[in-house]
C-alpha cells in the first residue's frame, strides 16, 4: 500500500464498527492517526471493540454521544449503515467536519487501479463476473474483490500491490462518503428506485450513485447501461469516456443482436451460452465483458469463463437437479423488480415459483404481468395472501399456500414433472421467518438436498 502521511497525529473518529469500521480503525491506527472508535453496541457484547482496545485504540461504546464532537476531531469515518440523520452525524456536518466512508481510505492507499461497480440491481453478480474474467488466464497479479461484496475495501487495498486490480462493489451509502475517490473504470449496472428511507428522495439516491464518476477524467472509462434513458442523459455530464452496453440496440460498446453478444462489432458469444439465466444477467454480462475488453482479456477466455459461471449464491443460482427438475435459488430477490427480472429468464410453462415473505404494506399488482403463464406458484410468509390474489389475477391455475421455504420445496417437488424448473424468487424480504436472505436461500438448498437423499 501507499505509505501516506495525511493522517499522522490527526484525531479521527471511526463511527460504527462491523467489518468496514474495524478495518478502517486498524488502518488509521497504522497510519499514525489518533483513533477513537464509537459503536452503539455495549462493550461487554462487542468483541470487535474489545479487540481494538488491545491494540491501543480508544473505544467508546453503548451509544453515539454528541459530546464526542467536543474533542476537536479532524474527520469522521462513518459506517455506511449509519444514516446521515443520526444526530451525531448531523452535528458533525453542521460543524463542517468531513464525513467519509472507508472506501475513500482504500482509494488513498491503493497502489493499483480500482474498478468500481454500482447500480440498483446486479452489482454483486457483475462484480463477481469481472473478478473471474480478470483472473482467468492472468499472467501477473490478482483481481481482488472488495467493498459491498463482503471484503472491507481498506483491508483489500492494504494487501494489494501495483500488479493487482481491485474490483470494488459500491453501494450508494458508501459513495456518499467519498472526496477524492477515482476509479480507473466505473460501472453503473442500472438505476431504479431504492433505499428512499435512507436517501429521502429518488433524486438524492441517483446523486449518490452518480458520485462514482465525479473525480474521473478523460482517460478513465465509465460503463453505462444504455437501455436507460436516465443514464444516457447523465452521461452528458461526465468527463470520463463512455462505454455503453445495451440489449436493445447496437452501441459503441457491448450489445446484444439476434441472441448474439458483441463488443464493438467483435462477436463474443451466444447469450444462450451464459451459465446464468435471465435478461438481467445478459445485461450484467455485457457490463462485465466491457470491463474485460478494456483490460484486454482475450475473447476465448471471456467465452469460457462466462459459460461455466453459474451465479453468485442466492442470486438466480443454479443449485442442482433431481429427477429432471432443475432448482434455482434467487433468495436475494427481496423486491418485486428482482423477481420480475428472474422470471424473465425462464420458460413459464414449466416453471414453479416459490415466493413470499415480509409484508411491507405494498400490493403485488406490478408483478401480475410477469406471473402470467407460470405453471404453478407456492406461497409462504406474511405476504402469501396478497401474492395469492396476484396469482389469481395472473391466471395461474395451480396455487398452493404453505408454511415456509422448506415445506414449499417439498410441495413443489410433489406435483412437478420432469423438465420442470423450481425457482425460489420471493419478491419479499426474509425477516418475517428468516434473519436474512442468505439463511432463507440456505433453507431452500437444504430442502433440495433432503429430496435428493429421499430419491436415492
C-alpha positions as CSV (number, residue, x, y, z in Angstrom):
1,X,0.0,0.0,0.0
2,X,1.0,3.6,-0.3
3,X,2.6,4.9,2.8
4,X,0.7,8.2,3.2
5,X,1.3,10.7,6.0
6,X,-2.1,12.6,5.7
7,X,-3.3,11.1,9.0
8,X,-0.3,11.3,11.2
9,X,-1.2,12.7,14.6
10,X,-4.7,13.6,13.3
11,X,-7.6,12.9,15.6
12,X,-10.1,10.7,13.7
13,X,-13.4,9.3,14.9
14,X,-14.5,6.0,13.4
15,X,-18.3,5.8,13.8
16,X,-19.8,2.3,13.8
17,X,-17.8,-0.9,13.6
18,X,-18.8,-4.1,11.7
19,X,-16.2,-5.3,9.3
20,X,-15.5,-2.0,7.5
21,X,-15.2,0.0,10.7
22,X,-12.8,-2.4,12.3
23,X,-10.6,-2.3,9.1
24,X,-10.7,1.5,8.9
25,X,-9.8,1.8,12.6
26,X,-6.8,-0.6,12.2
27,X,-5.6,1.1,9.1
28,X,-5.8,4.6,10.5
29,X,-4.0,3.5,13.6
30,X,-1.2,2.0,11.4
31,X,-1.1,5.3,9.5
32,X,-0.4,7.2,12.7
33,X,-3.8,8.7,13.4
34,X,-5.1,9.2,17.0
35,X,-8.2,7.0,16.6
36,X,-11.3,6.9,18.6
37,X,-13.9,4.2,17.8
38,X,-17.5,4.8,18.7
39,X,-20.0,1.9,18.4
40,X,-23.6,1.6,19.6
41,X,-23.2,-1.9,21.0
42,X,-22.2,-2.3,24.6
43,X,-18.6,-3.1,25.3
44,X,-19.2,-6.4,27.0
45,X,-21.1,-7.6,24.0
46,X,-18.7,-6.1,21.5
47,X,-15.7,-8.3,20.6
48,X,-14.6,-6.0,17.8
49,X,-14.3,-3.1,20.3
50,X,-12.5,-5.3,22.8
51,X,-10.0,-6.4,20.1
52,X,-9.3,-2.8,19.1
53,X,-8.7,-1.8,22.7
54,X,-6.0,-4.3,23.0
55,X,-4.3,-2.6,20.0
56,X,-4.2,0.7,22.0
57,X,-7.2,2.2,20.1
58,X,-9.6,4.2,22.3
59,X,-13.2,2.9,22.2
60,X,-16.5,4.5,23.3
61,X,-19.4,2.1,23.2
62,X,-23.1,1.9,24.2
63,X,-24.4,4.9,22.1
64,X,-23.3,7.8,19.9
65,X,-22.9,10.7,22.4
66,X,-22.8,14.1,20.6
67,X,-20.4,15.3,23.2
68,X,-17.7,13.3,21.4
69,X,-17.6,16.2,18.9
70,X,-16.2,18.5,21.5
71,X,-12.8,16.7,21.1
72,X,-11.6,18.5,18.0
73,X,-11.6,15.6,15.5
74,X,-10.2,16.3,12.1
75,X,-12.7,14.0,10.3
76,X,-15.1,11.1,10.8
77,X,-15.0,7.7,9.0
78,X,-18.7,6.5,9.1
79,X,-20.1,3.0,8.8
80,X,-22.3,3.2,5.6
81,X,-25.2,1.7,7.5
82,X,-25.5,4.7,9.9
83,X,-27.8,7.2,8.3
84,X,-27.0,10.9,7.9
85,X,-30.0,11.7,10.1
86,X,-28.1,10.3,13.1
87,X,-27.8,13.3,15.5
88,X,-24.0,12.9,15.8
89,X,-23.6,12.9,12.0
90,X,-25.9,15.8,11.6
91,X,-24.0,17.8,14.2
92,X,-20.6,16.9,12.5
93,X,-21.9,18.1,9.1
94,X,-23.1,21.4,10.7
95,X,-19.5,21.8,12.0
96,X,-18.1,21.2,8.5
97,X,-16.3,18.1,9.7
98,X,-15.5,15.8,6.7
99,X,-17.6,12.6,7.0
100,X,-16.0,9.8,4.9
101,X,-16.6,6.1,4.3
102,X,-13.8,3.6,4.3
103,X,-13.8,3.2,0.5
104,X,-12.2,6.7,0.4
105,X,-9.4,5.4,2.7
106,X,-9.0,2.4,0.4
107,X,-8.5,4.7,-2.6
108,X,-6.0,6.8,-0.8
109,X,-3.7,3.9,-0.1
110,X,-4.3,1.7,-3.2
111,X,-1.2,1.1,-5.3
112,X,-3.3,-0.5,-8.1
113,X,-6.2,0.5,-10.4
114,X,-9.7,0.4,-8.9
115,X,-12.7,-0.9,-10.9
116,X,-15.8,0.4,-9.2
117,X,-19.3,-1.2,-9.7
118,X,-22.5,0.3,-8.5
119,X,-26.2,0.2,-9.5
120,X,-29.6,-0.8,-8.0
121,X,-29.5,-4.5,-9.2
122,X,-26.8,-6.8,-10.4
123,X,-23.8,-5.2,-8.6
124,X,-22.7,-8.4,-6.9
125,X,-23.1,-10.6,-9.9
126,X,-21.3,-8.1,-12.2
127,X,-18.5,-7.7,-9.7
128,X,-18.1,-11.4,-9.4
129,X,-18.1,-11.8,-13.2
130,X,-15.5,-9.1,-13.6
131,X,-13.3,-10.7,-11.0
132,X,-13.5,-14.1,-12.7
133,X,-12.8,-12.6,-16.1
134,X,-9.8,-10.6,-15.0
135,X,-8.3,-13.6,-13.1
136,X,-8.8,-16.1,-15.9
137,X,-5.5,-16.6,-17.8
138,X,-3.9,-13.7,-15.9
139,X,-0.1,-13.5,-16.1
140,X,0.6,-11.4,-13.1
141,X,-1.2,-10.0,-10.1
142,X,-4.7,-10.7,-9.0
143,X,-8.1,-9.1,-9.4
144,X,-9.2,-8.7,-5.8
145,X,-12.9,-8.4,-4.9
146,X,-13.7,-5.6,-2.3
147,X,-16.3,-3.4,-0.8
148,X,-20.0,-4.1,-0.5
149,X,-19.5,-7.7,-1.7
150,X,-18.2,-8.5,1.7
151,X,-14.5,-7.7,1.9
152,X,-13.6,-4.4,3.5
153,X,-12.1,-2.1,0.8
154,X,-9.4,-0.7,3.0
155,X,-8.3,-4.1,4.1
156,X,-8.1,-5.3,0.5
157,X,-6.3,-2.1,-0.6
158,X,-3.7,-2.6,2.2
159,X,-2.8,-6.0,0.9
160,X,-2.8,-5.2,-2.9
161,X,0.2,-4.4,-4.9
162,X,0.8,-2.5,-8.2
163,X,0.2,-5.5,-10.4
164,X,-3.3,-6.2,-9.0
165,X,-6.7,-4.8,-9.7
166,X,-9.3,-4.0,-7.0
167,X,-12.8,-4.9,-8.2
168,X,-15.0,-2.9,-5.8
169,X,-18.7,-3.2,-5.4
170,X,-20.0,0.1,-4.1
171,X,-23.4,0.9,-2.5
172,X,-25.0,4.4,-2.6
173,X,-24.3,4.5,1.1
174,X,-20.6,4.1,0.6
175,X,-20.5,6.6,-2.3
176,X,-22.0,9.3,-0.2
177,X,-18.7,9.4,1.8
178,X,-16.1,9.9,-0.9
179,X,-14.0,13.0,-1.6
180,X,-11.1,12.1,-4.0
181,X,-12.1,8.5,-4.9
182,X,-11.4,8.0,-8.6
183,X,-11.8,4.5,-10.2
184,X,-10.0,3.8,-13.4
185,X,-13.1,2.1,-14.7
186,X,-16.6,2.5,-13.2
187,X,-19.7,0.6,-14.0
188,X,-23.3,1.5,-13.3
189,X,-25.4,-1.6,-13.9
190,X,-28.8,0.3,-13.8
191,X,-30.7,2.7,-11.6
192,X,-34.2,2.1,-10.2
193,X,-35.9,3.5,-7.2
194,X,-34.5,2.1,-4.0
195,X,-33.4,3.0,-0.4
196,X,-35.7,6.0,-0.3
197,X,-35.9,5.6,3.5
198,X,-32.2,6.3,3.7
199,X,-31.8,8.9,0.9
200,X,-35.1,10.7,1.3
201,X,-35.8,11.1,-2.4
202,X,-35.1,9.4,-5.7
203,X,-33.0,12.4,-6.8
204,X,-30.7,12.0,-3.8
205,X,-30.4,8.3,-4.4
206,X,-29.4,8.9,-8.1
207,X,-27.0,11.7,-7.0
208,X,-25.3,9.2,-4.7
209,X,-24.9,6.6,-7.4
210,X,-23.7,9.1,-10.0
211,X,-21.0,10.2,-7.5
212,X,-18.9,7.2,-8.6
213,X,-17.7,9.3,-11.6
214,X,-17.3,12.7,-10.0
215,X,-13.5,12.6,-10.0
216,X,-13.0,10.7,-13.2
217,X,-11.1,12.2,-16.1
218,X,-11.0,11.8,-19.9
219,X,-8.6,8.8,-19.7
220,X,-10.9,6.9,-17.3
221,X,-13.8,4.7,-18.5
222,X,-17.5,4.8,-17.4
223,X,-19.5,1.7,-18.4
224,X,-23.2,2.6,-18.5
225,X,-26.5,0.7,-19.2
226,X,-27.7,2.4,-22.4
227,X,-31.1,0.8,-22.0
228,X,-31.9,3.5,-19.5
229,X,-32.6,7.0,-20.9
230,X,-31.7,8.5,-17.5
231,X,-28.2,7.2,-17.7
232,X,-27.9,8.4,-21.3
233,X,-28.8,11.9,-20.1
234,X,-26.4,11.7,-17.1
235,X,-23.6,10.6,-19.4
236,X,-23.5,14.1,-20.9
237,X,-22.3,15.5,-17.6
238,X,-19.2,13.3,-17.0
239,X,-15.6,13.8,-18.1
240,X,-15.0,10.1,-18.4
241,X,-15.0,8.2,-21.7
242,X,-18.4,6.4,-22.0
243,X,-18.6,2.7,-22.8
244,X,-22.3,1.9,-23.3
245,X,-23.9,-1.5,-23.2
246,X,-27.4,-2.5,-24.4
247,X,-29.7,-5.4,-25.1
248,X,-31.9,-3.2,-27.2
249,X,-29.7,-1.6,-29.8
250,X,-26.2,-1.7,-31.3
251,X,-23.9,0.7,-29.4
252,X,-20.2,1.6,-29.3
253,X,-19.6,-0.9,-26.6
254,X,-21.1,-4.3,-25.7
255,X,-24.5,-5.2,-27.1
256,X,-26.9,-8.0,-28.0
257,X,-28.3,-8.6,-31.5
258,X,-30.3,-11.7,-32.5
259,X,-29.2,-13.6,-29.4
260,X,-25.5,-12.9,-30.0
261,X,-23.2,-10.8,-27.8
262,X,-20.8,-8.4,-29.4
263,X,-18.2,-5.9,-28.2
264,X,-17.5,-3.1,-30.7
265,X,-18.6,-5.3,-33.6
266,X,-16.5,-8.3,-32.4
267,X,-18.6,-11.4,-31.8
268,X,-18.1,-12.7,-28.3
269,X,-20.6,-15.5,-27.6
270,X,-24.2,-16.5,-27.8
271,X,-26.4,-15.1,-24.9
272,X,-27.7,-18.7,-24.6
273,X,-24.2,-19.9,-23.7
274,X,-24.2,-17.8,-20.5
275,X,-24.2,-20.0,-17.4
276,X,-26.8,-17.8,-15.6
277,X,-30.4,-17.3,-16.9
278,X,-32.4,-14.1,-17.3
279,X,-32.3,-10.9,-19.4
280,X,-30.9,-9.1,-16.4
281,X,-27.9,-11.4,-16.4
282,X,-27.3,-10.7,-20.1
283,X,-27.0,-7.0,-19.0
284,X,-24.7,-8.0,-16.2
285,X,-22.5,-10.0,-18.7
286,X,-22.4,-7.1,-21.1
287,X,-21.1,-4.8,-18.4
288,X,-18.5,-7.4,-17.3
289,X,-17.4,-8.0,-20.9
290,X,-16.9,-4.3,-21.4
291,X,-14.5,-4.2,-18.4
292,X,-12.8,-7.3,-19.5
293,X,-12.2,-5.9,-23.0
294,X,-10.9,-2.6,-21.6
295,X,-8.4,-4.8,-19.7
296,X,-7.6,-6.7,-22.9
297,X,-8.9,-10.1,-21.8
298,X,-9.0,-12.4,-24.8
299,X,-12.4,-13.3,-26.3
300,X,-12.0,-17.0,-25.9
301,X,-11.2,-16.5,-22.2
302,X,-14.4,-14.4,-21.8
303,X,-16.5,-17.1,-23.5
304,X,-15.1,-20.0,-21.5
305,X,-15.4,-18.1,-18.2
306,X,-19.0,-16.9,-18.6
307,X,-20.1,-20.3,-19.9
308,X,-19.1,-22.0,-16.7
309,X,-20.2,-19.2,-14.3
310,X,-23.5,-20.4,-12.7
311,X,-24.1,-17.4,-10.5
312,X,-23.5,-15.9,-7.1
313,X,-25.1,-17.6,-4.1
314,X,-28.7,-16.6,-3.7
315,X,-28.9,-14.7,-7.0
316,X,-30.6,-16.9,-9.6
317,X,-28.1,-19.5,-8.5
318,X,-28.4,-22.9,-10.1
319,X,-28.1,-25.4,-7.2
320,X,-28.9,-28.8,-8.7
321,X,-31.2,-31.2,-10.5
322,X,-33.3,-34.0,-9.1
323,X,-35.1,-36.5,-11.5
324,X,-35.1,-34.0,-14.3
325,X,-36.2,-31.0,-12.2
326,X,-33.8,-28.0,-12.0
327,X,-33.6,-25.9,-8.9
328,X,-32.6,-22.2,-8.8
329,X,-32.1,-20.1,-5.6
330,X,-32.9,-16.4,-6.0
331,X,-33.4,-15.6,-2.4
332,X,-31.7,-12.2,-2.9
333,X,-34.9,-11.2,-4.8
334,X,-36.2,-9.1,-1.9
335,X,-38.4,-6.9,-4.1
336,X,-40.8,-7.1,-7.0
337,X,-38.3,-5.8,-9.6
338,X,-35.8,-8.5,-8.8
339,X,-38.4,-11.3,-9.1
340,X,-39.6,-9.8,-12.4
341,X,-36.0,-10.0,-13.7
342,X,-35.6,-13.6,-12.5
343,X,-38.9,-14.7,-14.1
344,X,-37.8,-13.2,-17.5
345,X,-35.1,-15.9,-17.7
346,X,-37.3,-19.0,-17.6
347,X,-39.9,-20.7,-19.7
348,X,-43.1,-20.1,-17.7
349,X,-44.9,-23.2,-18.9
350,X,-42.6,-25.4,-16.9
351,X,-41.8,-23.0,-14.1
352,X,-42.9,-23.5,-10.4
353,X,-42.3,-20.3,-8.4
354,X,-41.8,-20.2,-4.7
355,X,-42.5,-16.7,-3.3
356,X,-43.5,-14.8,-0.1
357,X,-42.0,-13.2,3.0
358,X,-42.2,-9.9,5.0
359,X,-45.2,-7.7,4.4
360,X,-44.0,-4.1,3.9
361,X,-47.5,-2.9,3.1
362,X,-47.3,-3.0,-0.7
363,X,-49.5,-4.8,-3.1
364,X,-48.2,-7.1,-5.9
365,X,-50.1,-5.7,-8.8
366,X,-46.9,-4.8,-10.6
367,X,-45.9,-8.4,-10.5
368,X,-49.0,-9.7,-12.3
369,X,-47.8,-9.3,-15.9
370,X,-44.6,-11.3,-15.1
371,X,-46.6,-14.1,-13.4
372,X,-48.7,-14.8,-16.5
373,X,-48.2,-18.3,-17.9
374,X,-46.4,-19.6,-14.8
375,X,-47.2,-23.3,-14.3
376,X,-47.6,-23.2,-10.5
377,X,-46.9,-21.0,-7.5
378,X,-46.2,-21.9,-3.9
379,X,-46.6,-19.1,-1.4
380,X,-45.4,-18.7,2.2
381,X,-44.8,-16.0,4.8
382,X,-46.7,-12.9,5.7
383,X,-47.5,-11.9,2.1
384,X,-48.9,-15.2,0.9
385,X,-52.5,-14.0,0.8
386,X,-51.6,-10.8,-1.1
387,X,-49.5,-12.9,-3.6
388,X,-52.4,-15.4,-3.9
389,X,-54.6,-12.5,-5.1
390,X,-51.9,-11.5,-7.7
391,X,-51.5,-15.1,-8.8
392,X,-55.3,-15.5,-9.3
393,X,-55.4,-12.3,-11.4
394,X,-52.4,-13.6,-13.4
395,X,-54.5,-16.7,-14.3
396,X,-52.2,-19.2,-12.6
397,X,-54.2,-22.4,-12.2
398,X,-52.1,-24.2,-9.5
399,X,-51.7,-22.1,-6.3
400,X,-50.6,-23.6,-3.0
401,X,-50.2,-21.9,0.4
402,X,-47.7,-23.4,2.7
403,X,-45.7,-22.6,5.9
404,X,-42.2,-21.7,4.8
405,X,-39.4,-22.3,2.2
406,X,-38.7,-25.8,3.3
407,X,-42.3,-27.0,3.0
408,X,-42.6,-25.1,-0.3
409,X,-39.8,-27.1,-1.8
410,X,-41.3,-30.4,-0.9
411,X,-44.8,-29.4,-2.1
412,X,-43.3,-28.0,-5.4
413,X,-41.5,-31.3,-6.0
414,X,-44.5,-33.4,-5.2
415,X,-46.5,-32.1,-8.2
416,X,-43.6,-31.2,-10.5
417,X,-42.7,-33.2,-13.6
418,X,-39.5,-34.0,-15.4
419,X,-38.1,-30.9,-17.2
420,X,-39.8,-28.5,-14.8
421,X,-37.8,-25.7,-13.0
422,X,-38.4,-24.9,-9.3
423,X,-37.4,-21.3,-8.6
424,X,-37.2,-19.6,-5.3
425,X,-37.6,-15.8,-6.0
426,X,-39.6,-14.4,-3.1
427,X,-40.2,-10.8,-4.1
428,X,-40.1,-10.0,-0.4
429,X,-37.6,-9.5,2.4
430,X,-37.0,-12.6,4.6
431,X,-37.3,-11.1,8.1
432,X,-40.8,-12.5,8.9
433,X,-39.3,-16.0,9.1
434,X,-35.5,-15.9,8.5
435,X,-32.8,-13.5,9.8
436,X,-31.6,-12.7,6.3
437,X,-32.0,-13.7,2.7
438,X,-28.8,-15.9,2.9
439,X,-30.3,-18.2,5.5
440,X,-33.6,-18.3,3.5
441,X,-31.6,-19.4,0.5
442,X,-29.7,-22.0,2.5
443,X,-33.0,-23.4,3.8
444,X,-34.1,-23.8,0.1
445,X,-30.8,-25.6,-0.7
446,X,-31.0,-27.9,2.3
447,X,-34.6,-28.8,1.5
448,X,-33.5,-29.7,-2.1
449,X,-30.7,-31.9,-0.7
450,X,-33.2,-33.7,1.6
451,X,-35.2,-34.5,-1.5
452,X,-32.0,-35.9,-3.1
453,X,-31.5,-38.2,-0.2
454,X,-35.1,-39.4,-0.4
455,X,-34.7,-40.1,-4.1
456,X,-31.5,-42.2,-3.6
